Amino acid sequence: MKVPAQFIRSWRSPLRGPWLTSVFAVALLAGIPLLFLTGLVSYTAYNPDLAPVNDMTPDKGVLGFYLFAWPTDPYWLYRVTQGVHVTLGVVLVPVLLAKLWSVVPKLFARPPVRSLGHALDRLSLLLLVGGALFEFVTGILNIQLNYIFPGSFYPLHFYGAWVFIGAFVAHVALRLPRTVQALRGRDFRAELRTPRARTVPEPPDTTGLVSRAPAPPTVSRRGALGMVGLGSVALFVVTAGQSIGGPVRGTALLAPHGRTPGSGPNAFQINKGVAATGVRARDIGPDWRLTVRGGGRETVLTREQLERLPRHRADLPIACVEGWSTSDQRWEGVRLVDLAALVGLGHAPPAVYVESVQRRGSFRAVALRDNQVRDPRSLLALRVNGAVLSPDHGHPARIIVPGAPGVMNTKWVRRLSFGESSWPV
């Protein structure tokens, strides 16, 4: 492959070559499948096949082949899987950037297309690089609560993930033999012992990665790998605390801050409070009522009447798609199964459609599966940590379900409709 002189002058690092690229590739090969699988699990936790309520990607078709009923046990499952997904995605950023740096000469090779086979290879590379950048950028923006997408985050990230993983699998299938050969060509431990003064370019290759006019090294391969590894470790340290929660949350310097309202029993993380969601004082004031319906029956309850119903407690965390989670909070309220019994559905209550007084934002209404309704820890919570819910935490009543994403724990609930026949179409 002929490389124009201007690119020879531009890409002169003596570190570039098949071996270094292969080292970064192996790290991504270990991390990206886990990142993809935990992303699929996160999507499953929203129960998107409870159409049309929770279906954020109505045109997913066969891409939803794996969906299953999200369990309530263990109650910390979503907290762990989403924490791994978000933290791993952030930790892999330095590796991804290093991998792109190592192959940048190929991205600008001339001529861009030499044959039909080469055109297909370039297309797969475009989907791979573009898909990776799209997924990582949108994911990190979502973590930071910067919803500046040209549409909803959920379908964009979902479809983007399938495009990326398709290109990734094809790329691995085509490049794996070459990667294995490159790794066998140099001793990893020997490279880690090689200082900058003895760092030399890799032998000339046919891939175009090794510079034909290398510049003197400014860092060894050991140093380059160390910088990437140190970058990943640093990102782990300043990110993982938001998933672990509790006192460790203070180490999560990259997590959105200023979202812990006040002090006391209600002083734990929120995403959006009353001001951001359009909830008005009169919507949750003394005139607030809860409507429970199902099986052709309906009952309306005041806050005082709810307080007189049998109350139960559940120690559960809140875990959100952005990767943050709280420690276990002690919730107190009425079991969903007991509310279903008020309309004659207590023996085997079906799925429930939950509506909020919220006026702005997504998930103003959600559907919960029958297994979630029947779990004795699933509550319409009235109190938390011994105190009445604050407005930002959902006063006068909110849903709390073990294992569910935070956004499914609807705040400011106004209506519970048991049974699919009552869901809107």
N, C-alpha and C positions, 0 to 999 in steps of 0.2 A: 504494500500500500504506500503510495507516494504521499508524503506529508509536506505541504508547502513550507517555505523557509520561515514565514512569519510565525507559524505554529511551532517550529523547531525552536525559535527564539523565545516563545512565550512559555512553553512547557518544558523547562530545563531541570526540574528537580531530579537529583540522582536517586531519590528514594522510590520513585514510581517504578512499578514493574508488576508482573503477574503474582509474585509471592506476596507483596504487601497488600495488593488488592484482594488476594485470596484470604488473607488473615481477617480483613474487615468483613469479607463475604461470609466467612464461617460464623463470625459473631452475629451477623444479621440472620443467618440461616438458623441459628439457635433461638433468636429472640422473636423474629417476625411471626412464625407459626403460632407461638404462644400468644402473641399480641392479637393475632387474628381470631384465635379460638375464644379468648376471653371477651373479645368484642362481640362475637356471635352470641355468647352466653349473656352478655349485657343486654343485647337486643331481645333475647328470649325472655328475660326477666320482666319486660314490659307487656308480656302476653299480647303481642300484636295480632295474633289470630283471633282475638275477641273482637271481630269486626262488627260494625264499622268504628267502634268507639276508640280502641287503642291502636288501630291499624295506621301507623305513620307512613307506611310504604305500601299503598294499596296495589301497586303494579309489580310487586316482588315476584309473583308467580313461583317458579320452581326454586328460586333463591330462598324461599321459606320452608324448604323440604324438611329441615331438621327441627322445627319448632316443637316444643313440648310444654306441658303444664308446669309452670314454675313452682317449685316446692316452697313450703314454709319452714322446713327443717333441712339443714341447720339454719338457725335464724340469722347467722352472720355470713351466709354464703355470698350474697351480693356484695356485701362490704369487702370481702376478700377478693372476689373475682374482679370487681371493678377497680379496686385499689391496685391490684397487679396490673391490670390493663393500662391504667393511667400512668402509674409510676414507671412501668417498663417502657411505655411509649416515650416518656420524657428522657429516660436513661439512654435510649437508643439514638437520640438525636446526634450526639457527637460521632457515633459510629457511622450513621448514615451520611453525615456531612464529610467525614473522612473518606468513606467509600466513593462518594461522588467526586471528591478532589482527586482521588487516585486514578479515576478513569476519565477525567475531564478531557484529555487529548482525543479520546475516541468520540466524545460527544460533538466535537467540532471538526472531525475528520473531513477531508475533501478528496474526491467529490462525495456529496452526501449519500448518493445512491449509485451503485455500480451495476446492479442486476436485480432481477425480481427477488431472488433469495435474500440479497443484501437489503432490499427495500423492506421485506417482511421482518428481517432482523432489526432494522432501524425502527420500524413501527413498534415492535415489542419493547424495544429499549425506551421509546418515547412513552409508552403506556406505563412501563415500570418506573421510570424516573418521575414522570408527571404524577402518576398515582401515589407514589411514595410521598412526594412533596405535598400533594393535596391532602392526603390523610393526616400527615403529621402536623401540617399548618392548621387545618380545621380543628383537629383534636386539641392542640395547644390553645387555640383561641377559645374553644369551648371551656377548657379548664379555667381560663381566666375570665369566664363569663362575658366575653366579648362576642356577642351574637351579630357579627357583621357579615353574615353569609348572604349570598343571593337567593336564599330560600331557607327552608327548615334544615337545621343541623342533621336531624335524624336520617332523612332519605339521602341527603348529600353524602354523609359519612358512610351509610350502609352500602349504597351503590358504588361509591368510590372504593370501598374496601374490596368488593368483589372484582372490580376491574383490576385493582392493584394485585390482589392475590393470584388472579389468573395470569397476569404478566410475570409475577414472581415465580410461580410454578414452572411456566415455560422457560424462563431464564435459567432457573436451577437445573432443569432437565438438559438444557443445551450446554451449560457451562460447568456442570459438576465434574465431569472427567478432567477438564482443563484445570479446574481449581485443585483437585486432588494431586494432579501431576505437579503443579506449581508448588504446593505445600511440601511435597516430597523432595523437591529440588534444593531446599535449603533447610538447615537445622534451626529450629525455633530457638532453642536454648543458646545456640551459638550467636544468633542475631541479638539476643538480649545481653550478651556479653561484649558485643562489638561497639566500641566508642565511636564518636564522630570522626576522629582522625583516621580510622580504618574503614569507614563506610565507603563502599564503592557501588556503582550502578550494577543492576542485574545484567546478565548477558543479553545481547540483542535478541529481540523476539519478533514474532510476526503479528503481534496484537497491536503494536503501535504505542504501547504504554511506556516502554523504555526510551528515554530521550537519546536522540542521535548526537546531541551536543550538550551533554550534562554540565551543569554548573557545579562548583565545589559545594560539598554538603554544609549546611548550616545547622543541622541536627542529625543525629543518628536515627536509624529505624527504631532502635530501643527508645529513644526520646520521643519519636512520633507516636509510637504505641502507648508510651507512658502518658503523654498529654491527652490522648483520646480516652484512655482508661481513667485518668484523674478527672477529666471532664464529666464522664458518666457517673463516677462516684460522687462528685460534688453535686450533681443534679439529683442524685438519689437522696443525699442528705437533706437538701432543701425542698424536696417534694414529698417524700414518703410520709412525713409527719401528718399531712392532711388526711391520709387514709387510715393511719394508726389511731389518730385522735388523742384525746386526753392531754396530758401535759406535753407530750411530744409534738403536738400541733404547733407549738411556738417555733419549732425548727423549720417549719414549712414556709420558707421565705418567698417561694414562688406562688403560694396559694393566695387567692383573693383575701384581703384583710378588711377589717372594719365591718364584718358581718356577724359579730357576736353582740346581740342586743343587750345592753344594760348589765345588770348584775343580779345575783340571786338565782332561784330555781329555774328561771327561764333563760339564763345566760348561756346559751349554746347556739351553735352555728345555724344560720338561715341562708337561703338563697335570695328570696324575695319576700318582703313584708307587705303590710297593707298599702303603703304608699305606692309601691311599684306595681301593684296588681289591681288598683282601682277599687279596693274594698272601702266602702264608706262607713262612717260611724253608725248610721242608721241601719246598715245592712246587718250589723252584728250587735246591735243594741238590745234594749229590753223587748222590742217587738219581734225579735228573731224567733223563728219557729223551724222545727225539723219535721219534714214530711217523710213518713215511711209508708211505702206501698208495695203491693205484690199479691198475687193470687186473687186479684179482683177486689182487694180490700185496701183501705188507706187509714192511717192514723196520723194526727198532728200533735206534736209535743212541744211544750215550752222548755226552756232551760231548767226551770225548777222541777218539772215533771221528770226530766231525764235524771236529775240529781237524786230523785227518790227511787229510781230503778236499782236493782242489784248491781253493785259496782265491783269491778275486778281490777287487778293490777298485772302489768307485764313490764319486764325490764328489757327494753329493746333499743338499738341504736337507730339513727337516721343515716343512710348512706346514699349519696347522690352520684349521678352520671359524671359529674366533673371530677370525681375521685375523692372528694372529702367525705368524712364520716365523723360522727360524734361517738363518744363513749355511750354505754348503755344508760338510758334515761328511764326513770320509773314513771310509767304512764298509768293513769287511773281513769276508768270509764266503763261504759256499757258494752258488753260483748255484741259483736255483729249478729251472732246466732240468736241472741236474746231479742234483738230488735226485729229479726226476721220472724220470731215467734209471735210478735205483736200482731202480725198480719197472717197468722196461721201457717207459717212456713218453718217452724222451729225444728221439726224432726229431721229434715234433710234440706236445708236452705240452698237455693241455687245461687248462681253468680249474681252480683249486685252492680248496679249502675249508680255511681256516686257523683252528685252535682254540687258545685261550690257557688258561693255568691261572688266569687272572683270575676272581675270584668275584663281584665287584660291579661295577656300572656297565654301560654299553652297549657294543656292539661287542666282546663277548667272543669272537665268531667272525665272520669276514668271508669273502667270496668274491672272488677276483681273476680277471680275464679271462685267456684264453689269450695275448693279446698282451702282457699284463703279465708273465705267467710266462715267456714266451720272450725278453723283453728281457734282454740279457746283464748289465745293471746291476741287475736284480732279484735281491736276495740274501736269504738267511737269515743275517743279520749276527751275528757273534760278537764283533767288536771295533769300536771307533770311535776315530778319531784316534790309532791306535797302541796303545790300551789296551783291556783287557777291558771289555765293557759293564758299567756299574753296575746294581745292582738296579732303580733307578728308570728306567733307560733300556732295561730289558728282559732283563737277564741271566737265563738263560744264552744265549738266542737270540731275535732279533726279525726281523720282516720289514722290508725297505726296498725300495720300488718307486718308480721315477722318475715324477713327476707326480701321484702319488696323494695324497689328503688324509691328514693325519697319522694320523687314527684308523684308516686302512686299513693302516698300517704296524704291524701287531699285535705287541705285546710279550709276553714270556714264553710263546713258542710251545711247544705240546706235541704237536700233531698236524697233518700236512699230508695232505689227501685229494685226490688228483687225479682229476677227472672228475665230472660232475654226478650220476652215479648214486650217488655216495657221500655226497651232501649230505643233511642231514636234511629231512624234509617237515613 
